[in-house]
Amino acid sequence: MRLMTLFFCLSFLMFAAVSVLAQDNPFLGKWDITGVGQYSNQVYWLEVKMEDGKLAGYFLNRSGSVLKLPEIKIENDQLIFSPAGRPNGPKAVHTAKVQEGHLLGMLKIGEQEIPWQGERPPVWGTADANAKHKYGSPVVLFDGKTLEHWQGQIKDKELGWSIVDGAMTNSPHANNLVSRHRFENFKIHCEYKVEKNSNSGIYLRGRYELQVLDDAGKEPEIHGHMALYSRVAPKENASLGVGQWQMMEAIIVGNKLSVWLNGKKVQDNITIDGITGGALDSNEAAPGPIMIQGDHEKITYRKVVVTPIMDVKK
């Protein structure tokens, strides 16, 4: 009995210690991160949490997927973490402190140092992508005739897109298209076809990628067609085969998202936890453009229409 009582006492003390650590840890939670000064195009995302009584972290290293950090610790009031590195490459080490609610950090890779600043993401209201919304006038971003509503993501790179038979198509590894219009809450409708092994993406507000992929017949997963890339897999694979025109529609309200692919609902009012790889910026509270990836293999779009939602209260 005494051993049992001692065990419960020790367990309670350990739980209490972890709880106090969590309450007193200013690093816990999610951070939208942007490089400072000349590095303002460097965009990251970080979540720090407690898992089984230990500090854990999940990191988006500009592009690619959100991955668990293999190394994360707190020393002398500093957060120190390293993402998984490339073989034979220099190790990347991030150090950061919280000052007046901001996460001020430095990335060091070999001799290079990149300063960055993290901010808390918005406190989203009770958004619902499935609600009956009041819509404004549709904005036709591509009508089969002109690319005037688009610009290239990389300013000194050739656009690499052309209009053929009323559809816009890229040369492989072209520039990404970024709309000149910016949107907050909206419905988007796109029609496109993929080639064999082609890969594209539709970025909502320029921050959240819905994957476009040649993956017909495969199991749904977090990198599949109409996944919220590396975050939420579609409920089912509704892809059509190579060369067939496909249709997607998505509704984004705050941080809630519903998606239909070829008439099937594949994302049902999911919560967007943060930006995805390749995001243009990490300012989640602001309206943003539509971005269409063209820097992979060949993809063809014949329709892109965005309809703003007018009745969302902030």
C-alpha beads as a LAMMPS data file, in Angstrom:
LAMMPS data file: protein, C-alpha beads

314 atoms
313 bonds

1 atom types
1 bond types

-500.0 500.0 xlo xhi
-500.0 500.0 ylo yhi
-500.0 500.0 zlo zhi

Masses

1 110.0

Atoms # bond

1 1 1 0.000 0.000 0.000
2 1 1 2.806 2.401 0.914
3 1 1 4.577 1.662 -2.380
4 1 1 1.336 2.299 -4.260
5 1 1 0.803 5.579 -2.401
6 1 1 4.391 6.620 -3.133
7 1 1 3.931 5.763 -6.811
8 1 1 0.793 7.917 -7.073
9 1 1 2.514 10.787 -5.248
10 1 1 5.491 10.679 -7.589
11 1 1 3.208 10.462 -10.621
12 1 1 1.233 13.474 -9.414
13 1 1 4.408 15.473 -8.822
14 1 1 5.715 14.638 -12.293
15 1 1 2.376 15.642 -13.856
16 1 1 2.377 18.877 -11.844
17 1 1 5.934 19.656 -12.915
18 1 1 5.071 19.115 -16.587
19 1 1 1.949 21.293 -16.195
20 1 1 3.952 24.114 -14.630
21 1 1 6.586 23.798 -17.360
22 1 1 3.891 24.033 -20.024
23 1 1 2.271 27.056 -18.378
24 1 1 5.590 28.863 -17.914
25 1 1 6.994 28.012 -21.339
26 1 1 6.587 31.067 -23.605
27 1 1 7.682 29.093 -26.660
28 1 1 4.698 26.729 -26.687
29 1 1 2.233 27.050 -29.522
30 1 1 2.394 28.017 -33.191
31 1 1 4.574 30.679 -34.809
32 1 1 4.448 32.256 -38.265
33 1 1 8.058 33.109 -39.091
34 1 1 9.555 35.560 -41.600
35 1 1 13.174 36.443 -42.318
36 1 1 14.284 39.957 -41.389
37 1 1 15.627 42.585 -43.805
38 1 1 17.157 41.153 -46.973
39 1 1 15.844 37.731 -45.937
40 1 1 12.165 38.736 -45.941
41 1 1 11.464 36.096 -48.608
42 1 1 12.423 33.364 -46.133
43 1 1 9.185 31.965 -44.684
44 1 1 8.970 29.285 -41.998
45 1 1 6.394 27.812 -39.608
46 1 1 6.956 26.323 -36.169
47 1 1 4.867 24.591 -33.543
48 1 1 6.273 23.815 -30.090
49 1 1 4.370 21.452 -27.821
50 1 1 4.706 18.966 -24.988
51 1 1 4.396 15.286 -25.943
52 1 1 4.554 12.630 -23.227
53 1 1 6.129 15.148 -20.887
54 1 1 8.879 16.087 -23.336
55 1 1 9.429 19.114 -25.521
56 1 1 8.601 18.492 -29.190
57 1 1 8.552 20.644 -32.279
58 1 1 7.152 20.596 -35.823
59 1 1 8.779 22.758 -38.460
60 1 1 8.174 23.863 -42.036
61 1 1 11.515 24.729 -43.587
62 1 1 10.256 27.096 -46.329
63 1 1 9.329 24.370 -48.817
64 1 1 8.357 20.740 -48.630
65 1 1 6.507 19.222 -45.693
66 1 1 5.860 19.937 -42.043
67 1 1 8.216 17.577 -40.199
68 1 1 8.915 16.722 -36.591
69 1 1 12.143 18.243 -35.335
70 1 1 14.803 15.676 -34.458
71 1 1 16.429 18.160 -32.046
72 1 1 14.755 20.768 -29.848
73 1 1 15.595 22.056 -26.366
74 1 1 15.552 25.096 -24.101
75 1 1 18.799 26.370 -22.593
76 1 1 19.334 29.660 -20.753
77 1 1 15.893 30.918 -21.793
78 1 1 16.710 30.195 -25.442
79 1 1 14.868 27.827 -27.753
80 1 1 17.361 25.812 -29.803
81 1 1 16.329 23.475 -32.607
82 1 1 17.635 21.866 -35.785
83 1 1 15.553 20.442 -38.630
84 1 1 16.622 17.294 -40.412
85 1 1 19.571 18.202 -42.620
86 1 1 20.748 17.088 -46.020
87 1 1 23.444 14.402 -46.107
88 1 1 26.944 15.911 -46.107
89 1 1 25.511 19.434 -45.821
90 1 1 26.174 21.922 -43.011
91 1 1 23.901 21.605 -40.013
92 1 1 21.224 24.269 -39.615
93 1 1 20.755 25.540 -36.063
94 1 1 17.993 27.912 -35.000
95 1 1 18.158 29.852 -31.720
96 1 1 15.356 32.097 -30.472
97 1 1 14.061 34.110 -27.538
98 1 1 10.634 35.513 -26.781
99 1 1 10.625 39.307 -26.373
100 1 1 7.395 41.251 -25.848
101 1 1 5.383 38.471 -27.452
102 1 1 7.618 38.112 -30.517
103 1 1 9.877 35.160 -31.221
104 1 1 13.220 36.633 -32.292
105 1 1 15.504 34.076 -33.862
106 1 1 18.668 33.402 -35.823
107 1 1 19.349 30.611 -38.273
108 1 1 22.998 29.657 -38.630
109 1 1 24.172 27.404 -41.476
110 1 1 27.923 27.177 -41.512
111 1 1 29.128 30.789 -41.611
112 1 1 25.803 32.178 -42.852
113 1 1 23.382 33.806 -40.409
114 1 1 19.743 34.613 -41.212
115 1 1 17.754 36.640 -38.647
116 1 1 14.043 35.964 -38.394
117 1 1 10.988 36.963 -36.393
118 1 1 8.014 34.843 -35.394
119 1 1 4.488 36.035 -34.671
120 1 1 1.476 34.231 -33.279
121 1 1 -1.079 33.251 -35.935
122 1 1 -4.459 34.993 -35.913
123 1 1 -7.113 34.101 -33.374
124 1 1 -9.705 32.850 -35.826
125 1 1 -13.403 33.301 -35.135
126 1 1 -16.088 30.649 -35.458
127 1 1 -15.634 30.237 -39.207
128 1 1 -17.542 27.623 -41.187
129 1 1 -16.727 26.790 -44.795
130 1 1 -19.964 24.802 -45.082
131 1 1 -22.297 27.631 -44.059
132 1 1 -24.613 29.337 -46.551
133 1 1 -22.677 32.465 -47.495
134 1 1 -23.497 35.641 -49.356
135 1 1 -21.283 35.918 -52.418
136 1 1 -20.044 38.934 -54.326
137 1 1 -19.285 39.235 -58.016
138 1 1 -17.058 36.512 -59.499
139 1 1 -13.526 37.515 -60.471
140 1 1 -12.474 35.691 -63.636
141 1 1 -8.710 35.270 -63.331
142 1 1 -8.455 33.284 -66.554
143 1 1 -11.003 33.430 -69.351
144 1 1 -9.130 31.543 -72.057
145 1 1 -7.882 34.691 -73.753
146 1 1 -5.292 36.556 -71.677
147 1 1 -2.810 36.278 -68.808
148 1 1 -3.255 39.913 -67.814
149 1 1 -4.446 39.014 -64.302
150 1 1 -1.217 37.137 -63.508
151 1 1 2.407 37.879 -62.825
152 1 1 5.402 35.649 -62.186
153 1 1 6.430 34.822 -58.640
154 1 1 10.120 35.326 -59.474
155 1 1 10.518 38.754 -61.062
156 1 1 13.664 38.102 -63.100
157 1 1 12.489 34.729 -64.421
158 1 1 10.654 34.273 -67.723
159 1 1 6.939 33.591 -67.215
160 1 1 7.000 30.386 -69.249
161 1 1 3.231 30.176 -69.765
162 1 1 1.297 30.455 -73.016
163 1 1 -2.303 30.224 -74.180
164 1 1 -3.103 27.308 -76.478
165 1 1 -6.656 26.540 -77.665
166 1 1 -8.223 28.660 -74.919
167 1 1 -6.177 27.156 -72.073
168 1 1 -3.024 28.314 -70.310
169 1 1 -0.168 25.867 -70.152
170 1 1 3.377 26.015 -68.889
171 1 1 6.694 24.867 -70.186
172 1 1 8.135 22.500 -67.549
173 1 1 9.846 24.349 -64.686
174 1 1 8.278 27.688 -65.624
175 1 1 7.497 30.521 -63.227
176 1 1 4.667 30.207 -60.728
177 1 1 1.649 32.387 -61.544
178 1 1 0.529 34.860 -58.876
179 1 1 -2.775 36.699 -59.273
180 1 1 -2.768 40.500 -59.197
181 1 1 -5.999 40.336 -57.172
182 1 1 -5.937 39.538 -53.462
183 1 1 -8.688 37.702 -51.609
184 1 1 -9.722 36.948 -48.021
185 1 1 -12.736 34.606 -47.787
186 1 1 -13.880 33.128 -51.075
187 1 1 -14.907 30.266 -53.322
188 1 1 -12.530 29.217 -56.088
189 1 1 -13.361 27.143 -59.160
190 1 1 -10.636 25.703 -61.401
191 1 1 -10.659 23.380 -64.394
192 1 1 -7.425 21.719 -65.488
193 1 1 -5.816 18.567 -66.828
194 1 1 -2.624 16.835 -65.795
195 1 1 -0.028 15.063 -67.885
196 1 1 1.767 11.879 -66.858
197 1 1 3.682 12.511 -63.605
198 1 1 2.704 16.186 -63.635
199 1 1 2.517 18.141 -60.427
200 1 1 1.072 21.569 -59.672
201 1 1 -0.626 23.313 -56.792
202 1 1 -3.315 25.911 -56.158
203 1 1 -2.330 28.217 -53.294
204 1 1 -5.186 29.897 -51.439
205 1 1 -4.202 33.395 -50.234
206 1 1 -0.774 32.445 -51.524
207 1 1 -0.191 30.417 -48.340
208 1 1 -2.152 27.163 -48.347
209 1 1 -1.452 24.695 -51.145
210 1 1 -4.059 22.333 -52.512
211 1 1 -2.007 19.734 -54.339
212 1 1 -2.684 19.010 -58.033
213 1 1 -1.203 15.670 -59.047
214 1 1 -1.318 12.761 -61.449
215 1 1 -2.287 10.084 -58.895
216 1 1 -5.466 8.455 -60.184
217 1 1 -6.119 5.083 -58.535
218 1 1 -3.710 5.599 -55.640
219 1 1 -4.547 5.712 -51.937
220 1 1 -5.313 9.186 -50.548
221 1 1 -2.450 10.705 -48.552
222 1 1 -1.135 14.059 -47.338
223 1 1 0.722 14.738 -50.605
224 1 1 -2.060 13.526 -52.908
225 1 1 -4.441 15.342 -55.238
226 1 1 -6.395 18.002 -53.289
227 1 1 -4.527 17.341 -50.058
228 1 1 -3.825 20.397 -47.967
229 1 1 -0.197 19.732 -48.709
230 1 1 1.622 17.740 -45.998
231 1 1 -1.127 18.562 -43.491
232 1 1 -4.489 16.946 -44.341
233 1 1 -5.104 14.094 -46.776
234 1 1 -8.283 14.124 -48.897
235 1 1 -11.099 11.888 -47.650
236 1 1 -10.896 9.917 -50.892
237 1 1 -8.985 9.954 -54.149
238 1 1 -11.322 11.513 -56.711
239 1 1 -8.671 12.033 -59.392
240 1 1 -9.327 11.403 -63.064
241 1 1 -6.710 10.043 -65.436
242 1 1 -4.071 11.822 -67.481
243 1 1 -5.435 14.130 -70.187
244 1 1 -8.962 14.390 -68.760
245 1 1 -10.392 17.738 -67.723
246 1 1 -10.866 17.859 -63.964
247 1 1 -12.791 20.318 -61.826
248 1 1 -12.041 21.496 -58.299
249 1 1 -13.914 23.894 -56.072
250 1 1 -12.856 25.111 -52.648
251 1 1 -14.347 27.403 -50.027
252 1 1 -12.047 29.045 -47.494
253 1 1 -13.401 31.066 -44.576
254 1 1 -10.957 32.123 -41.876
255 1 1 -8.990 28.945 -41.187
256 1 1 -11.724 26.549 -42.336
257 1 1 -11.667 24.809 -45.697
258 1 1 -13.945 22.577 -47.747
259 1 1 -12.895 21.128 -51.110
260 1 1 -14.677 19.272 -53.931
261 1 1 -12.869 17.382 -56.687
262 1 1 -14.780 16.159 -59.708
263 1 1 -18.042 16.436 -57.793
264 1 1 -16.884 14.624 -54.644
265 1 1 -16.306 16.359 -51.316
266 1 1 -12.748 15.503 -50.354
267 1 1 -12.136 18.050 -47.558
268 1 1 -14.994 18.791 -45.152
269 1 1 -14.625 22.035 -43.189
270 1 1 -11.125 21.070 -42.063
271 1 1 -9.027 23.332 -39.854
272 1 1 -5.959 24.889 -41.473
273 1 1 -3.218 24.674 -38.851
274 1 1 -0.727 26.843 -40.721
275 1 1 0.983 27.707 -43.983
276 1 1 2.248 25.029 -46.351
277 1 1 5.558 24.666 -48.156
278 1 1 6.287 27.336 -50.754
279 1 1 3.976 29.935 -49.189
280 1 1 4.545 33.478 -50.414
281 1 1 4.416 34.862 -46.883
282 1 1 3.342 33.945 -43.368
283 1 1 1.024 36.895 -42.671
284 1 1 -2.031 34.700 -42.189
285 1 1 -4.334 37.518 -41.093
286 1 1 -4.046 39.367 -44.415
287 1 1 -5.807 38.771 -47.736
288 1 1 -3.596 37.127 -50.342
289 1 1 -3.414 36.151 -54.005
290 1 1 -4.049 32.904 -55.795
291 1 1 -0.831 31.203 -56.842
292 1 1 -0.641 28.392 -59.390
293 1 1 2.505 26.300 -59.515
294 1 1 4.191 26.019 -62.872
295 1 1 7.695 25.146 -61.727
296 1 1 7.205 21.370 -61.960
297 1 1 6.029 19.455 -65.016
298 1 1 3.430 20.420 -67.631
299 1 1 -0.047 21.406 -66.434
300 1 1 -2.977 23.025 -68.294
301 1 1 -5.709 25.264 -66.836
302 1 1 -8.740 26.419 -68.800
303 1 1 -10.705 28.166 -66.055
304 1 1 -9.881 29.990 -62.803
305 1 1 -12.697 31.937 -61.125
306 1 1 -12.737 33.355 -57.582
307 1 1 -15.962 34.532 -55.934
308 1 1 -15.544 36.603 -52.745
309 1 1 -17.644 35.824 -49.665
310 1 1 -19.238 38.985 -48.311
311 1 1 -20.947 38.056 -45.027
312 1 1 -18.093 36.861 -42.748
313 1 1 -17.851 38.767 -39.492
314 1 1 -14.428 39.384 -37.983

Bonds

1 1 1 2
2 1 2 3
3 1 3 4
4 1 4 5
5 1 5 6
6 1 6 7
7 1 7 8
8 1 8 9
9 1 9 10
10 1 10 11
11 1 11 12
12 1 12 13
13 1 13 14
14 1 14 15
15 1 15 16
16 1 16 17
17 1 17 18
18 1 18 19
19 1 19 20
20 1 20 21
21 1 21 22
22 1 22 23
23 1 23 24
24 1 24 25
25 1 25 26
26 1 26 27
27 1 27 28
28 1 28 29
29 1 29 30
30 1 30 31
31 1 31 32
32 1 32 33
33 1 33 34
34 1 34 35
35 1 35 36
36 1 36 37
37 1 37 38
38 1 38 39
39 1 39 40
40 1 40 41
41 1 41 42
42 1 42 43
43 1 43 44
44 1 44 45
45 1 45 46
46 1 46 47
47 1 47 48
48 1 48 49
49 1 49 50
50 1 50 51
51 1 51 52
52 1 52 53
53 1 53 54
54 1 54 55
55 1 55 56
56 1 56 57
57 1 57 58
58 1 58 59
59 1 59 60
60 1 60 61
61 1 61 62
62 1 62 63
63 1 63 64
64 1 64 65
65 1 65 66
66 1 66 67
67 1 67 68
68 1 68 69
69 1 69 70
70 1 70 71
71 1 71 72
72 1 72 73
73 1 73 74
74 1 74 75
75 1 75 76
76 1 76 77
77 1 77 78
78 1 78 79
79 1 79 80
80 1 80 81
81 1 81 82
82 1 82 83
83 1 83 84
84 1 84 85
85 1 85 86
86 1 86 87
87 1 87 88
88 1 88 89
89 1 89 90
90 1 90 91
91 1 91 92
92 1 92 93
93 1 93 94
94 1 94 95
95 1 95 96
96 1 96 97
97 1 97 98
98 1 98 99
99 1 99 100
100 1 100 101
101 1 101 102
102 1 102 103
103 1 103 104
104 1 104 105
105 1 105 106
106 1 106 107
107 1 107 108
108 1 108 109
109 1 109 110
110 1 110 111
111 1 111 112
112 1 112 113
113 1 113 114
114 1 114 115
115 1 115 116
116 1 116 117
117 1 117 118
118 1 118 119
119 1 119 120
120 1 120 121
121 1 121 122
122 1 122 123
123 1 123 124
124 1 124 125
125 1 125 126
126 1 126 127
127 1 127 128
128 1 128 129
129 1 129 130
130 1 130 131
131 1 131 132
132 1 132 133
133 1 133 134
134 1 134 135
135 1 135 136
136 1 136 137
137 1 137 138
138 1 138 139
139 1 139 140
140 1 140 141
141 1 141 142
142 1 142 143
143 1 143 144
144 1 144 145
145 1 145 146
146 1 146 147
147 1 147 148
148 1 148 149
149 1 149 150
150 1 150 151
151 1 151 152
152 1 152 153
153 1 153 154
154 1 154 155
155 1 155 156
156 1 156 157
157 1 157 158
158 1 158 159
159 1 159 160
160 1 160 161
161 1 161 162
162 1 162 163
163 1 163 164
164 1 164 165
165 1 165 166
166 1 166 167
167 1 167 168
168 1 168 169
169 1 169 170
170 1 170 171
171 1 171 172
172 1 172 173
173 1 173 174
174 1 174 175
175 1 175 176
176 1 176 177
177 1 177 178
178 1 178 179
179 1 179 180
180 1 180 181
181 1 181 182
182 1 182 183
183 1 183 184
184 1 184 185
185 1 185 186
186 1 186 187
187 1 187 188
188 1 188 189
189 1 189 190
190 1 190 191
191 1 191 192
192 1 192 193
193 1 193 194
194 1 194 195
195 1 195 196
196 1 196 197
197 1 197 198
198 1 198 199
199 1 199 200
200 1 200 201
201 1 201 202
202 1 202 203
203 1 203 204
204 1 204 205
205 1 205 206
206 1 206 207
207 1 207 208
208 1 208 209
209 1 209 210
210 1 210 211
211 1 211 212
212 1 212 213
213 1 213 214
214 1 214 215
215 1 215 216
216 1 216 217
217 1 217 218
218 1 218 219
219 1 219 220
220 1 220 221
221 1 221 222
222 1 222 223
223 1 223 224
224 1 224 225
225 1 225 226
226 1 226 227
227 1 227 228
228 1 228 229
229 1 229 230
230 1 230 231
231 1 231 232
232 1 232 233
233 1 233 234
234 1 234 235
235 1 235 236
236 1 236 237
237 1 237 238
238 1 238 239
239 1 239 240
240 1 240 241
241 1 241 242
242 1 242 243
243 1 243 244
244 1 244 245
245 1 245 246
246 1 246 247
247 1 247 248
248 1 248 249
249 1 249 250
250 1 250 251
251 1 251 252
252 1 252 253
253 1 253 254
254 1 254 255
255 1 255 256
256 1 256 257
257 1 257 258
258 1 258 259
259 1 259 260
260 1 260 261
261 1 261 262
262 1 262 263
263 1 263 264
264 1 264 265
265 1 265 266
266 1 266 267
267 1 267 268
268 1 268 269
269 1 269 270
270 1 270 271
271 1 271 272
272 1 272 273
273 1 273 274
274 1 274 275
275 1 275 276
276 1 276 277
277 1 277 278
278 1 278 279
279 1 279 280
280 1 280 281
281 1 281 282
282 1 282 283
283 1 283 284
284 1 284 285
285 1 285 286
286 1 286 287
287 1 287 288
288 1 288 289
289 1 289 290
290 1 290 291
291 1 291 292
292 1 292 293
293 1 293 294
294 1 294 295
295 1 295 296
296 1 296 297
297 1 297 298
298 1 298 299
299 1 299 300
300 1 300 301
301 1 301 302
302 1 302 303
303 1 303 304
304 1 304 305
305 1 305 306
306 1 306 307
307 1 307 308
308 1 308 309
309 1 309 310
310 1 310 311
311 1 311 312
312 1 312 313
313 1 313 314
